[in-house]
């Protein structure tokens, strides 16, 4: 399930650009529609794999889509789907670059220590510094993967526990913030609250346990990065200026070209 659910990863990233959307429920519709379409497509594709290759064929394949197309259309079919997979990976990475940089930009806007991340270049209409930092981190992860025997699997093992832990924290924050700030206006309210957030949190805890059990020692790298972020967060928090000063800084950053 750790790797199966990884294939669905990215459904949540529409929420990262919620500040750029019009309409109070656009993000909710995008998330639900996106999940529905992706789930339907993945189930149909896997049904095709089972029908054509069977479970033994899938288990013994290093590139299931290419083997399927090779059986049906020959070597040209296998080459075509390989190119299609590569294009799909590039477009997915492109979308992740946009959404990931947007969250780094928000961090820079909220914390003075990371103010350099919150600079928006009007000429290019991009958070340039956030993109550069994000690229450096991505290259670092790729380098770690290349230094190990398992390559891509190592990066998955590193990120999976962190992924599910943060999902759990997001679900928990929905419950906590509803209790702490019950009267604040919310663009979108989770239906059947708190039942659905509780089910979501329990599912995340189960997957967190499963990913740690599967990853083993590899999970320690992700935990180490998380723990390193605690003192960094405390420094950023206690170095925050007063609210009026922070707003002045934000206005100054917004004028940068």
FENQUI-V345644 format. One record per pair of residues at least 24 apart in sequence whose C-alpha atoms are under 6 Angstrom apart, sorted by the first residue. I is the first residue (numbers start at 0). J is the second residue. Records with the same first field share a line. If there is no record, write none. Layout:
I=J  J
This chain:
15=98
23=186
100=129  130
103=129
104=129
111=239
112=235
118=252
120=256
121=256
122=256
156=214  217
157=217  218  221
160=207  210  211
163=203  207
167=200  203
170=196  200
